[in-house]
């Protein structure tokens, strides 16, 4: 029983060491899309329809969010609202003209910013249909200073989909809500040794196991 308890203690100690090593290699960043400059060019965060029923297309930015890498992330969401729009068949809609949208991404951890610029031709919106799509460029910010407005993204880059299709006012799990999808990744610039225990760590773990083996042998010799 004594040997078993010692073995359990050594095993837990070794596992704790390797858990610390694994956690040391984890990477996470803090980001947001609510910096100054995010919005419809010349119109802030809300765009009004040009004619027809009154309608709005509003952007809700993402506040400071912490995420691991790699991971899929939301870069914010568009909300299309038109309370007086009817279905396309009934013919009461709202028309949005062409517009441009700046989506400023801030890597708080690296103190770097960049912008995805979206272009849309607009279109006539009804309660059950929307032709509005936003085409983004560039598709990736970083790593390093690639497409950075300020600072450098280091080993991290963020990408977005080629276009975002705005759902109709009465469509979607949350009516009228369309999220802008992104993806964050970190590319090591040096050989990735984060998951490899240092020699001192391996030595400590090995020493514990060897000590356990020697102790087991001594106890067996006394019991013989």
N, CA, C and O of each residue as an XYZ file, in Angstrom:
896
protein
N       0.817     -1.211      0.000
C       0.000      0.000      0.000
C       0.849      1.259      0.000
O       0.535      2.242     -0.671
N       1.974      1.207      0.796
C       2.856      2.363      0.868
C       3.478      2.651     -0.483
O       3.561      3.803     -0.908
N       3.921      1.583     -1.163
C       4.526      1.746     -2.487
C       3.517      2.328     -3.477
O       3.863      3.163     -4.313
N       2.253      1.871     -3.369
C       1.225      2.367     -4.286
C       0.981      3.856     -4.078
O       0.831      4.612     -5.037
N       0.942      4.274     -2.794
C       0.718      5.698     -2.521
C       1.866      6.546     -3.051
O       1.646      7.624     -3.603
N       3.106      6.049     -2.879
C       4.267      6.791     -3.390
C       4.206      6.882     -4.911
O       4.492      7.928     -5.493
N       3.833      5.781     -5.541
C       3.737      5.773     -7.003
C       2.709      6.772     -7.501
O       2.943      7.479     -8.481
N       1.559      6.830     -6.818
C       0.521      7.780     -7.210
C       0.996      9.216     -7.066
O       0.699     10.062     -7.910
N       1.742      9.493     -5.983
C       2.256     10.843     -5.752
C       3.237     11.252     -6.842
O       3.178     12.370     -7.354
N       4.143     10.335     -7.195
C       5.127     10.632     -8.246
C       4.434     10.837     -9.587
O       4.786     11.748    -10.336
N       3.444      9.989     -9.895
C       2.725     10.107    -11.162
C       2.039     11.463    -11.274
O       2.110     12.114    -12.317
N       1.373     11.892    -10.195
C       0.693     13.193    -10.213
C       1.684     14.336    -10.364
O       1.389     15.329    -11.028
N       2.859     14.204     -9.753
C       3.875     15.257     -9.876
C       4.370     15.368    -11.313
O       4.529     16.471    -11.835
N       4.612     14.225    -11.949
C       5.076     14.230    -13.342
C       4.009     14.824    -14.253
O       4.332     15.624    -15.132
N       2.743     14.452    -14.064
C       1.665     14.991    -14.886
C       1.545     16.506    -14.707
O       1.289     17.227    -15.671
N       1.730     16.986    -13.484
C       1.650     18.428    -13.224
C       2.728     19.169    -13.993
O       2.485     20.250    -14.531
N       3.935     18.580    -14.045
C       5.041     19.212    -14.777
C       4.702     19.337    -16.255
O       4.904     20.393    -16.855
N       4.186     18.255    -16.846
C       3.886     18.307    -18.275
C       2.686     19.192    -18.576
O       2.611     19.767    -19.661
N       1.747     19.315    -17.646
C       0.632     20.244    -17.835
C       1.131     21.679    -17.837
O       0.642     22.504    -18.608
N       2.108     21.987    -16.976
C       2.674     23.341    -16.951
C       3.388     23.643    -18.261
O       3.310     24.761    -18.773
N       4.076     22.658    -18.799
C       4.775     22.845    -20.074
C       3.785     23.099    -21.192
O       3.994     23.983    -22.024
N       2.691     22.316    -21.217
C       1.688     22.482    -22.271
C       1.027     23.840    -22.195
O       0.813     24.489    -23.219
N       0.698     24.282    -20.970
C       0.057     25.591    -20.816
C       0.977     26.728    -21.205
O       0.524     27.756    -21.708
N       2.288     26.547    -20.973
C       3.239     27.596    -21.330
C       3.276     27.829    -22.825
O       3.641     28.916    -23.273
N       2.896     26.807    -23.620
C       2.943     26.946    -25.071
C       1.671     27.510    -25.673
O       1.624     27.752    -26.879
N       0.618     27.732    -24.855
C      -0.646     28.230    -25.374
C      -0.512     29.693    -25.790
O       0.217     30.460    -25.162
N      -1.231     30.078    -26.866
C      -1.189     31.447    -27.372
C      -2.597     32.015    -27.403
O      -3.523     31.348    -27.865
N      -2.769     33.229    -26.921
C      -4.055     33.905    -27.006
C      -3.811     35.381    -27.251
O      -2.763     35.918    -26.893
N      -4.797     36.037    -27.872
C      -4.690     37.469    -28.116
C      -6.004     38.144    -27.747
O      -7.051     37.500    -27.673
N      -5.933     39.440    -27.520
C      -7.112     40.269    -27.296
C      -7.291     41.149    -28.537
O      -6.333     41.757    -29.015
N      -8.529     41.212    -29.056
C      -8.775     42.010    -30.260
C     -10.103     42.743    -30.123
O     -10.930     42.399    -29.279
N     -10.296     43.756    -30.964
C     -11.595     44.419    -31.053
C     -11.765     45.030    -32.430
O     -10.804     45.138    -33.191
N     -12.994     45.430    -32.752
C     -13.266     46.126    -34.018
C     -14.027     47.425    -33.764
O     -14.739     47.917    -34.639
N     -13.874     47.973    -32.568
C     -14.617     49.199    -32.226
C     -13.739     50.443    -32.214
O     -14.106     51.457    -31.620
N     -12.584     50.373    -32.865
C     -11.701     51.540    -32.901
C     -12.278     52.620    -33.805
O     -13.125     52.351    -34.657
N     -11.803     53.847    -33.605
C     -12.216     54.956    -34.471
C     -11.884     54.611    -35.911
O     -10.810     54.084    -36.200
N     -12.802     54.909    -36.806
C     -12.600     54.601    -38.222
C     -13.479     53.470    -38.700
O     -13.729     53.343    -39.898
N     -13.957     52.635    -37.770
C     -14.885     51.579    -38.159
C     -16.242     52.199    -38.482
O     -16.789     52.952    -37.676
N     -16.784     51.887    -39.654
C     -18.104     52.398    -40.005
C     -18.250     52.637    -41.498
O     -17.308     52.456    -42.269
N     -19.459     53.050    -41.890
C     -19.734     53.414    -43.277
C     -18.999     54.708    -43.575
O     -19.081     55.655    -42.792
N     -18.301     54.769    -44.665
C     -17.503     55.955    -44.977
C     -18.402     57.173    -45.080
O     -19.254     57.272    -45.963
N     -18.188     58.107    -44.144
C     -18.959     59.340    -44.126
C     -20.322     59.237    -43.465
O     -21.066     60.218    -43.442
N     -20.676     58.050    -42.916
C     -22.011     57.902    -42.341
C     -22.014     57.214    -40.984
O     -23.088     56.857    -40.499
N     -20.890     57.017    -40.361
C     -20.841     56.393    -39.047
C     -21.202     54.923    -39.084
O     -20.900     54.220    -40.048
N     -21.855     54.461    -38.019
C     -22.181     53.036    -37.904
C     -23.561     52.680    -38.450
O     -23.920     51.503    -38.498
N     -24.344     53.690    -38.864
C     -25.698     53.429    -39.371
C     -25.887     54.058    -40.741
O     -25.592     55.235    -40.948
N     -26.387     53.250    -41.677
C     -26.656     53.722    -43.038
C     -28.163     53.691    -43.271
O     -28.812     52.677    -43.015
N     -28.724     54.811    -43.761
C     -30.156     54.885    -44.038
C     -30.438     54.558    -45.500
O     -29.595     54.771    -46.372
N     -31.628     54.041    -45.751
C     -32.043     53.778    -47.133
C     -32.216     55.103    -47.878
O     -32.470     56.141    -47.267
N     -32.075     55.052    -49.213
C     -32.189     56.276    -50.025
C     -33.636     56.617    -50.347
O     -34.016     57.787    -50.307
N     -34.443     55.622    -50.663
C     -35.859     55.875    -50.938
C     -36.654     54.595    -50.693
O     -36.089     53.533    -50.433
N     -37.990     54.721    -50.783
C     -38.869     53.612    -50.445
C     -39.158     53.655    -48.956
O     -39.140     54.727    -48.350
N     -39.419     52.524    -48.373
C     -39.686     52.459    -46.936
C     -38.436     52.846    -46.150
O     -37.314     52.690    -46.631
N     -38.642     53.347    -44.953
C     -37.500     53.697    -44.096
C     -36.821     52.417    -43.607
O     -37.466     51.524    -43.058
N     -35.529     52.351    -43.814
C     -34.765     51.174    -43.402
C     -33.375     51.613    -42.983
O     -32.879     52.654    -43.412
N     -32.753     50.799    -42.134
C     -31.395     51.090    -41.688
C     -30.544     49.826    -41.747
O     -31.027     48.712    -41.543
N     -29.276     50.034    -42.028
C     -28.271     48.975    -41.943
C     -27.256     49.456    -40.915
O     -26.530     50.424    -41.146
N     -27.216     48.772    -39.788
C     -26.375     49.209    -38.669
C     -25.304     48.167    -38.375
O     -25.552     46.964    -38.455
N     -24.102     48.647    -38.031
C     -23.007     47.743    -37.662
C     -22.758     47.815    -36.170
O     -22.652     48.901    -35.599
N     -22.665     46.646    -35.537
C     -22.343     46.546    -34.113
C     -20.947     45.936    -34.000
O     -20.776     44.744    -34.252
N     -19.947     46.736    -33.623
C     -18.577     46.229    -33.557
C     -18.376     45.268    -32.398
O     -19.198     45.185    -31.485
N     -17.276     44.551    -32.453
C     -16.895     43.626    -31.387
C     -15.988     44.355    -30.410
O     -14.982     44.942    -30.808
N     -16.344     44.317    -29.117
C     -15.500     44.917    -28.097
C     -14.322     44.015    -27.777
O     -14.150     42.973    -28.409
N     -13.512     44.403    -26.808
C     -12.339     43.603    -26.457
C     -12.732     42.153    -26.183
O     -13.531     41.868    -25.292
N     -12.154     41.249    -26.964
C     -12.434     39.819    -26.832
C     -11.120     39.059    -26.790
O     -10.188     39.373    -27.531
N     -11.050     38.065    -25.928
C      -9.860     37.225    -25.838
C     -10.131     35.899    -26.526
O     -11.155     35.260    -26.280
N      -9.213     35.490    -27.385
C      -9.381     34.227    -28.094
C      -8.052     33.518    -28.215
O      -6.998     34.150    -28.279
N      -8.112     32.208    -28.245
C      -6.914     31.426    -28.517
C      -6.662     31.391    -30.003
O      -7.533     31.740    -30.800
N      -5.467     30.968    -30.376
C      -5.152     30.832    -31.798
C      -4.661     29.417    -32.052
O      -3.904     28.872    -31.250
N      -5.083     28.815    -33.160
C      -5.999     29.366    -34.163
C      -7.454     29.257    -33.705
O      -7.797     28.388    -32.904
N      -8.301     30.146    -34.220
C      -9.722     30.075    -33.884
C     -10.547     30.897    -34.866
O     -10.062     31.859    -35.461
N     -11.810     30.493    -35.020
C     -12.771     31.292    -35.763
C     -13.321     32.365    -34.833
O     -13.582     32.094    -33.661
N     -13.499     33.580    -35.346
C     -13.980     34.677    -34.524
C     -15.023     35.487    -35.286
O     -15.085     35.442    -36.514
N     -15.840     36.225    -34.543
C     -16.757     37.192    -35.125
C     -16.112     38.569    -35.074
O     -15.608     38.983    -34.031
N     -16.127     39.270    -36.183
C     -15.522     40.599    -36.254
C     -16.546     41.712    -36.059
O     -16.225     42.893    -36.194
N     -17.763     41.333    -35.745
C     -18.842     42.296    -35.590
C     -20.073     41.789    -36.319
O     -20.047     40.696    -36.887
N     -21.151     42.563    -36.314
C     -22.388     42.124    -36.948
C     -23.140     43.295    -37.561
O     -23.158     44.396    -37.012
N     -23.766     43.039    -38.717
C     -24.653     44.008    -39.366
C     -26.101     43.653    -39.002
O     -26.469     42.481    -38.920
N     -26.908     44.698    -38.787
C     -28.335     44.523    -38.524
C     -29.116     45.308    -39.565
O     -28.970     46.525    -39.679
N     -29.943     44.607    -40.320
C     -30.778     45.238    -41.335
C     -32.210     45.288    -40.803
O     -32.799     44.254    -40.487
N     -32.765     46.499    -40.708
C     -34.111     46.668    -40.157
C     -34.980     47.481    -41.110
O     -34.550     48.512    -41.626
N     -36.207     47.011    -41.339
C     -37.177     47.750    -42.154
C     -38.573     47.342    -41.685
O     -39.132     46.358    -42.169
N     -39.129     48.097    -40.746
C     -40.406     47.719    -40.138
C     -41.577     47.833    -41.111
O     -42.582     47.141    -40.947
N     -41.463     48.695    -42.123
C     -42.564     48.896    -43.070
C     -42.388     48.134    -44.372
O     -43.219     48.246    -45.274
N     -41.322     47.369    -44.478
C     -41.121     46.582    -45.698
C     -42.110     45.423    -45.741
O     -42.396     44.800    -44.718
N     -42.628     45.140    -46.933
C     -43.471     43.967    -47.130
C     -42.635     42.890    -47.816
O     -41.446     43.089    -48.065
N     -43.245     41.770    -48.117
C     -42.541     40.750    -48.891
C     -42.295     41.274    -50.300
O     -42.909     42.246    -50.739
N     -41.397     40.614    -50.982
C     -41.090     41.024    -52.358
C     -42.344     40.935    -53.232
O     -42.545     41.762    -54.121
N     -43.179     39.936    -52.978
C     -44.389     39.749    -53.791
C     -45.356     40.917    -53.650
O     -46.039     41.272    -54.611
N     -45.423     41.519    -52.463
C     -46.324     42.648    -52.246
C     -45.725     43.969    -52.707
O     -46.458     44.925    -52.962
N     -44.391     44.035    -52.818
C     -43.744     45.139    -53.511
C     -43.323     46.361    -52.728
O     -42.865     47.329    -53.336
N     -43.454     46.372    -51.393
C     -43.000     47.539    -50.627
C     -41.613     47.248    -50.063
O     -41.442     46.383    -49.204
N     -40.620     47.995    -50.569
C     -39.248     47.754    -50.145
C     -38.504     49.045    -49.866
O     -39.072     50.135    -49.932
N     -37.220     48.904    -49.552
C     -36.354     50.052    -49.266
C     -35.084     49.896    -50.088
O     -34.508     48.812    -50.178
N     -34.664     51.000    -50.682
C     -33.490     50.944    -51.557
C     -32.267     51.552    -50.877
O     -32.316     52.672    -50.369
N     -31.179     50.801    -50.875
C     -29.883     51.286    -50.390
C     -28.965     51.507    -51.588
O     -28.855     50.655    -52.470
N     -28.309     52.665    -51.603
C     -27.350     52.936    -52.656
C     -26.031     52.227    -52.394
O     -25.853     51.582    -51.360
N     -25.110     52.353    -53.341
C     -23.782     51.763    -53.173
C     -23.083     52.408    -51.972
O     -23.273     53.592    -51.692
N     -22.288     51.627    -51.284
C     -21.577     52.170    -50.115
C     -20.256     51.450    -49.905
O     -20.009     50.372    -50.447
N     -19.417     52.083    -49.098
C     -18.145     51.489    -48.675
C     -18.135     51.439    -47.157
O     -18.701     52.301    -46.486
N     -17.477     50.407    -46.628
C     -17.443     50.230    -45.178
C     -16.022     49.876    -44.737
O     -15.380     48.998    -45.313
N     -15.547     50.572    -43.709
C     -14.226     50.284    -43.140
C     -14.386     49.487    -41.848
O     -15.058     49.931    -40.918
N     -13.778     48.335    -41.796
C     -13.801     47.500    -40.599
C     -12.392     47.480    -40.017
O     -11.527     46.740    -40.486
N     -12.169     48.302    -38.986
C     -10.841     48.444    -38.395
C     -10.641     47.355    -37.340
O     -11.393     47.273    -36.369
N      -9.633     46.534    -37.539
C      -9.308     45.449    -36.609
C      -8.110     45.865    -35.769
O      -7.089     46.298    -36.303
N      -8.238     45.733    -34.444
C      -7.151     46.070    -33.534
C      -6.695     44.827    -32.779
O      -7.482     44.189    -32.081
N      -5.431     44.496    -32.926
C      -4.814     43.443    -32.116
C      -4.273     44.136    -30.870
O      -3.177     44.696    -30.888
N      -5.048     44.092    -29.792
C      -4.675     44.801    -28.568
C      -3.374     44.252    -28.003
O      -2.554     45.007    -27.482
N      -3.181     42.941    -28.104
C      -1.991     42.298    -27.559
C      -0.728     42.801    -28.242
O       0.282     43.046    -27.582
N      -0.779     42.955    -29.556
C       0.390     43.394    -30.315
C       0.415     44.902    -30.517
O       1.399     45.441    -31.023
N      -0.676     45.602    -30.121
C      -0.799     47.045    -30.319
C      -0.664     47.395    -31.803
O       0.123     48.261    -32.183
N      -1.449     46.702    -32.630
C      -1.416     46.919    -34.078
C      -2.841     47.020    -34.606
O      -3.760     46.415    -34.053
N      -3.024     47.793    -35.684
C      -4.335     47.925    -36.310
C      -4.215     47.747    -37.815
O      -3.159     47.967    -38.407
N      -5.312     47.347    -38.408
C      -5.410     47.220    -39.862
C      -6.873     47.350    -40.231
O      -7.729     47.367    -39.347
N      -7.182     47.440    -41.517
C      -8.578     47.640    -41.920
C      -8.952     46.750    -43.088
O      -8.220     46.637    -44.071
N     -10.119     46.116    -42.956
C     -10.767     45.458    -44.086
C     -11.724     46.479    -44.683
O     -12.531     47.062    -43.958
N     -11.651     46.704    -45.977
C     -12.530     47.660    -46.648
C     -13.554     46.885    -47.465
O     -13.205     46.070    -48.318
N     -14.839     47.161    -47.180
C     -15.914     46.474    -47.878
C     -16.603     47.390    -48.874
O     -16.844     48.564    -48.592
N     -16.919     46.843    -50.043
C     -17.616     47.591    -51.088
C     -18.917     46.861    -51.421
O     -18.932     45.641    -51.585
N     -20.016     47.628    -51.520
C     -21.314     47.044    -51.850
C     -22.030     47.896    -52.888
O     -21.900     49.120    -52.907
N     -22.780     47.236    -53.740
C     -23.585     47.944    -54.737
C     -24.971     48.281    -54.207
O     -25.762     48.917    -54.904
N     -25.279     47.855    -52.968
C     -26.594     48.143    -52.395
C     -27.682     47.323    -53.069
O     -27.426     46.219    -53.551
N     -28.908     47.869    -53.103
C     -30.021     47.172    -53.744
C     -31.330     47.383    -53.000
O     -31.375     48.032    -51.955
N     -32.406     46.814    -53.569
C     -33.740     46.937    -52.996
C     -34.001     45.807    -52.006
O     -33.910     44.628    -52.345
N     -34.328     46.196    -50.769
C     -34.543     45.239    -49.686
C     -36.038     45.091    -49.413
O     -36.781     46.073    -49.399
N     -36.464     43.845    -49.196
C     -37.841     43.553    -48.766
C     -37.764     42.789    -47.448
O     -36.678     42.406    -47.013
N     -38.895     42.571    -46.825
C     -38.882     41.899    -45.527
C     -38.311     40.489    -45.607
O     -37.747     39.981    -44.638
N     -38.461     39.864    -46.772
C     -38.014     38.478    -46.916
C     -36.880     38.293    -47.919
O     -36.555     37.162    -48.280
N     -36.277     39.384    -48.372
C     -35.165     39.235    -49.324
C     -34.218     40.432    -49.254
O     -34.625     41.563    -48.990
N     -32.953     40.143    -49.496
C     -31.930     41.192    -49.494
C     -30.847     40.834    -50.513
O     -30.253     39.758    -50.445
N     -30.592     41.754    -51.466
C     -29.539     41.501    -52.444
C     -28.191     42.084    -52.016
O     -27.211     41.994    -52.755
N     -28.144     42.684    -50.819
C     -26.931     43.408    -50.417
C     -25.811     42.430    -50.055
O     -25.988     41.542    -49.221
N     -24.691     42.607    -50.681
C     -23.497     41.835    -50.331
C     -22.316     42.789    -50.257
O     -22.259     43.784    -50.979
N     -21.380     42.475    -49.381
C     -20.205     43.316    -49.172
C     -18.960     42.507    -49.541
O     -18.732     41.428    -48.995
N     -18.174     43.024    -50.451
C     -16.944     42.359    -50.892
C     -15.769     42.995    -50.163
O     -15.603     44.215    -50.191
N     -14.939     42.156    -49.499
C     -13.869     42.660    -48.647
C     -12.504     42.611    -49.311
O     -12.206     41.724    -50.111
N     -11.684     43.592    -48.956
C     -10.291     43.630    -49.400
C      -9.501     44.497    -48.423
O      -9.979     45.559    -48.025
N      -8.285     44.062    -48.022
C      -7.663     42.773    -48.322
C      -8.357     41.668    -47.542
O      -9.225     41.939    -46.712
N      -7.977     40.433    -47.805
C      -8.574     39.310    -47.106
C      -7.775     38.900    -45.877
O      -8.225     38.069    -45.088
N      -6.586     39.485    -45.715
C      -5.758     39.113    -44.564
C      -4.927     40.295    -44.087
O      -4.350     41.026    -44.893
N      -4.870     40.478    -42.768
C      -4.004     41.473    -42.132
C      -2.901     40.734    -41.386
O      -3.173     39.778    -40.660
N      -1.646     41.176    -41.565
C      -0.529     40.494    -40.933
C      -0.178     39.243    -41.717
O      -0.833     38.946    -42.716
N       0.840     38.499    -41.295
C       1.667     38.770    -40.111
C       2.597     39.971    -40.316
O       2.691     40.514    -41.417
N       3.264     40.366    -39.267
C       4.164     41.517    -39.349
C       3.399     42.781    -39.687
O       2.324     43.030    -39.142
N       3.954     43.577    -40.586
C       3.336     44.836    -40.958
C       2.445     44.756    -42.178
O       2.042     45.792    -42.706
N       2.123     43.553    -42.646
C       1.309     43.395    -43.852
C      -0.070     44.026    -43.673
O      -0.853     43.589    -42.830
N      -0.362     45.052    -44.466
C      -1.629     45.790    -44.435
C      -1.934     46.396    -43.065
O      -3.099     46.598    -42.725
N      -0.915     46.680    -42.291
C      -1.115     47.321    -40.988
C      -1.249     48.831    -41.165
O      -0.524     49.437    -41.955
N      -2.175     49.432    -40.429
C      -2.300     50.888    -40.402
C      -1.367     51.486    -39.359
O      -0.880     52.607    -39.503
N      -1.131     50.712    -38.304
C      -0.189     51.131    -37.270
C       0.365     49.891    -36.588
O      -0.325     48.877    -36.483
N       1.614     49.967    -36.121
C       2.234     48.850    -35.437
C       2.463     47.658    -36.348
O       2.369     47.767    -37.571
N       2.765     46.522    -35.741
C       2.954     45.274    -36.472
C       2.248     44.148    -35.732
O       2.203     44.125    -34.502
N       1.697     43.216    -36.503
C       0.939     42.116    -35.925
C       1.828     40.975    -35.431
O       1.319     39.992    -34.893
N       3.125     41.084    -35.602
C       4.011     40.020    -35.151
C       3.750     38.741    -35.914
O       3.662     38.751    -37.142
N       3.623     37.622    -35.183
C       3.407     36.323    -35.815
C       1.928     36.039    -36.071
O       1.584     34.978    -36.593
N       1.056     36.970    -35.711
C      -0.390     36.740    -35.810
C      -0.957     37.364    -37.076
O      -0.550     38.452    -37.483
N      -1.907     36.658    -37.695
C      -2.647     37.277    -38.792
C      -4.131     36.998    -38.590
O      -4.518     36.027    -37.940
N      -4.952     37.877    -39.167
C      -6.401     37.696    -39.121
C      -6.918     37.785    -40.550
O      -6.492     38.651    -41.313
N      -7.825     36.903    -40.910
C      -8.391     36.908    -42.258
C      -9.904     36.961    -42.172
O     -10.487     36.684    -41.124
N     -10.537     37.319    -43.282
C     -11.987     37.359    -43.335
C     -12.454     36.688    -44.614
O     -11.655     36.414    -45.510
N     -13.755     36.423    -44.695
C     -14.309     35.805    -45.890
C     -14.283     36.802    -47.042
O     -14.180     38.008    -46.818
N     -14.376     36.307    -48.266
C     -14.315     37.191    -49.425
C     -15.476     38.162    -49.508
O     -15.309     39.297    -49.952
N     -16.660     37.720    -49.080
C     -17.812     38.631    -49.076
C     -18.759     38.240    -47.945
O     -18.746     37.116    -47.444
N     -19.576     39.212    -47.568
C     -20.596     39.000    -46.540
C     -21.952     39.318    -47.143
O     -22.190     40.440    -47.590
N     -22.844     38.332    -47.158
C     -24.197     38.544    -47.673
C     -25.128     38.971    -46.547
O     -25.300     38.237    -45.574
N     -25.729     40.151    -46.669
C     -26.621     40.671    -45.625
C     -27.989     39.989    -45.718
O     -28.629     40.013    -46.769
N     -28.434     39.379    -44.610
C     -29.719     38.677    -44.632
C     -30.862     39.671    -44.578
O     -30.688     40.816    -44.161
N     -32.042     39.219    -45.006
C     -33.243     40.060    -45.019
C     -33.666     40.408    -43.591
O     -33.291     39.716    -42.645
N     -34.451     41.485    -43.436
C     -34.867     41.929    -42.097
C     -35.566     40.854    -41.268
O     -35.425     40.839    -40.045
N     -36.310     39.961    -41.901
C     -37.039     38.929    -41.162
C     -36.379     37.554    -41.267
O     -37.025     36.541    -41.001
N     -35.114     37.507    -41.647
C     -34.420     36.232    -41.835
C     -33.362     36.021    -40.753
O     -32.900     36.968    -40.116
N     -32.994     34.761    -40.565
C     -31.912     34.427    -39.641
C     -32.402     34.087    -38.247
O     -33.540     34.382    -37.880
N     -31.501     33.444    -37.460
C     -31.827     33.085    -36.080
C     -32.165     34.336    -35.265
O     -33.074     34.323    -34.435
N     -31.419     35.417    -35.516
C     -31.728     36.729    -34.965
C     -32.111     37.585    -36.165
O     -31.232     37.982    -36.930
N     -33.397     37.882    -36.356
C     -33.873     38.542    -37.584
C     -33.033     39.753    -37.988
O     -32.831     40.684    -37.209
N     -32.546     39.710    -39.240
C     -31.786     40.826    -39.791
C     -30.322     40.872    -39.392
O     -29.613     41.793    -39.797
N     -29.845     39.908    -38.610
C     -28.461     39.941    -38.106
C     -27.540     39.092    -38.970
O     -27.819     37.925    -39.246
N     -26.424     39.710    -39.394
C     -25.400     39.017    -40.182
C     -24.042     39.240    -39.538
O     -23.596     40.382    -39.424
N     -23.381     38.176    -39.116
C     -22.054     38.328    -38.519
C     -20.984     38.338    -39.600
O     -21.117     37.684    -40.634
N     -19.926     39.090    -39.341
C     -18.762     39.093    -40.226
C     -17.780     38.068    -39.658
O     -17.276     38.228    -38.547
N     -17.519     37.028    -40.423
C     -16.693     35.927    -39.943
C     -15.208     36.199    -40.181
O     -14.815     36.742    -41.213
N     -14.397     35.810    -39.202
C     -12.950     35.959    -39.326
C     -12.234     34.733    -38.804
O     -12.849     33.835    -38.229
N     -10.920     34.704    -39.011
C     -10.095     33.583    -38.558
C      -8.750     34.141    -38.113
O      -8.120     34.914    -38.835
N      -8.318     33.746    -36.924
C      -7.056     34.231    -36.371
C      -6.086     33.074    -36.215
O      -6.448     32.009    -35.714
N      -4.856     33.288    -36.648
C      -3.819     32.254    -36.597
C      -2.500     32.880    -36.193
O      -2.270     34.065    -36.430
N      -1.645     32.097    -35.592
C      -0.295     32.532    -35.249
C       0.705     31.622    -35.941
O       0.633     30.399    -35.820
N       1.639     32.226    -36.667
C       2.664     31.470    -37.373
C       3.994     31.686    -36.670
O       4.489     32.813    -36.640
N       4.586     30.641    -36.106
C       5.878     30.810    -35.433
C       6.948     31.289    -36.412
O       7.027     30.799    -37.539
N       7.763     32.239    -35.987
C       8.871     32.710    -36.821
C      10.173     32.000    -36.471
O      11.185     32.171    -37.151
N      10.139     31.202    -35.407
C      11.293     30.393    -35.011
C      10.790     28.976    -34.824
O       9.583     28.773    -34.693
N      11.682     27.978    -34.809
C      11.213     26.606    -34.605
C      10.328     26.509    -33.370
O      10.672     27.020    -32.305
N       9.180     25.845    -33.526
C       8.209     25.769    -32.450
C       8.613     24.703    -31.443
O       8.436     23.509    -31.683
N       9.156     25.144    -30.316
C       9.570     24.218    -29.270
C       8.690     24.359    -28.034
O       9.012     23.855    -26.958
N       7.566     25.059    -28.216
C       6.706     25.325    -27.057
C       6.190     24.042    -26.435
O       6.012     23.961    -25.220
N       5.949     23.035    -27.270
C       5.396     21.801    -26.741
C       6.437     20.785    -26.341
O       6.079     19.679    -25.934
N       7.738     21.120    -26.442
C       8.808     20.194    -26.114
C       9.394     20.569    -24.764
O       9.916     21.674    -24.613
N       9.323     19.686    -23.785
C       9.867     20.019    -22.468
C      11.355     20.330    -22.538
O      12.084     19.706    -23.309
N      11.811     21.296    -21.732
C      13.225     21.607    -21.655
C      13.973     20.452    -21.001
O      13.369     19.667    -20.271
N      15.299     20.332    -21.255
C      16.077     19.243    -20.677
C      15.941     19.178    -19.161
O      15.866     18.086    -18.598
N      15.909     20.341    -18.485
C      15.790     20.326    -17.025
C      14.464     19.725    -16.588
O      14.386     19.025    -15.579
N      13.407     20.010    -17.372
C      12.088     19.455    -17.041
C      12.086     17.946    -17.222
O      11.591     17.203    -16.374
N      12.653     17.504    -18.353
C      12.728     16.069    -18.593
C      13.577     15.384    -17.531
O      13.265     14.276    -17.095
N      14.661     16.055    -17.115
C      15.540     15.480    -16.108
C      14.827     15.292    -14.786
O      14.986     14.269    -14.120
N      14.035     16.294    -14.409
C      13.292     16.213    -13.157
C      12.280     15.078    -13.209
O      12.174     14.282    -12.275
N      11.529     15.011    -14.323
C      10.526     13.961    -14.452
C      11.182     12.591    -14.467
O      10.704     11.660    -13.820
N      12.290     12.468    -15.216
C      12.992     11.191    -15.283
C      13.555     10.790    -13.939
O      13.526      9.616    -13.567
N      14.073     11.776    -13.203
C      14.637     11.484    -11.887
C      13.595     10.943    -10.935
O      13.864     10.031    -10.154
N      12.393     11.517    -11.005
C      11.315     11.034    -10.149
C      10.949      9.598    -10.470
O      10.720      8.789     -9.571
N      10.895      9.282    -11.768
C      10.555      7.922    -12.165
C      11.640      6.930    -11.768
O      11.343      5.824    -11.318
N      12.914      7.332    -11.937
C      14.027      6.453    -11.545
C      14.014      6.197    -10.046
O      14.220      5.070     -9.594
N      13.766      7.266     -9.274
C      13.711      7.125     -7.823
C      12.607      6.158     -7.417
O      12.773      5.354     -6.500
N      11.483      6.250     -8.112
C      10.386      5.333     -7.827
C      10.802      3.897     -8.096
O      10.483      2.999     -7.317
N      11.514      3.676     -9.199
C      11.969      2.332     -9.544
C      12.929      1.777     -8.512
O      12.828      0.613     -8.126
N      13.877      2.621     -8.056
C      14.844      2.171     -7.053
C      14.147      1.842     -5.741
O      14.460      0.844     -5.092
N      13.193      2.697     -5.357
C      12.480      2.459     -4.112
C      11.684      1.164     -4.186
O      11.633      0.405     -3.218
N      11.066      0.914     -5.330
C      10.304     -0.315     -5.498
C      11.208     -1.541     -5.343
O      10.832     -2.537     -4.725
N      12.435     -1.440     -5.934
C      13.380     -2.556     -5.825
C      13.790     -2.816     -4.390
O      13.889     -3.974     -3.986
N      14.034     -1.767     -3.602
C      14.436     -1.934     -2.221
C      13.331     -2.569     -1.400
O      13.591     -3.435     -0.564
N      12.098     -2.144     -1.634
C      10.994     -2.699     -0.868
C      10.778     -4.183     -1.187
O      10.444     -4.984     -0.314
N      10.977     -4.520     -2.459
C      10.855     -5.916     -2.852
C      11.948     -6.768     -2.206
O      11.692     -7.898     -1.789
N      13.196     -6.212     -2.122
C      14.311     -6.953     -1.537
C      14.039     -7.218     -0.048
O      14.328     -8.307      0.446
N      13.481     -6.223      0.673
C      13.190     -6.403      2.091
C      12.088     -7.415      2.328
O      12.089     -8.131      3.330
N      11.149     -7.468      1.399
C      10.033     -8.386      1.558
C      10.365     -9.807      1.153
O       9.625    -10.737      1.473
N      11.531     -9.990      0.414
C      11.922    -11.322     -0.078
C      12.386    -12.213      1.073
O      12.753    -13.367      0.852
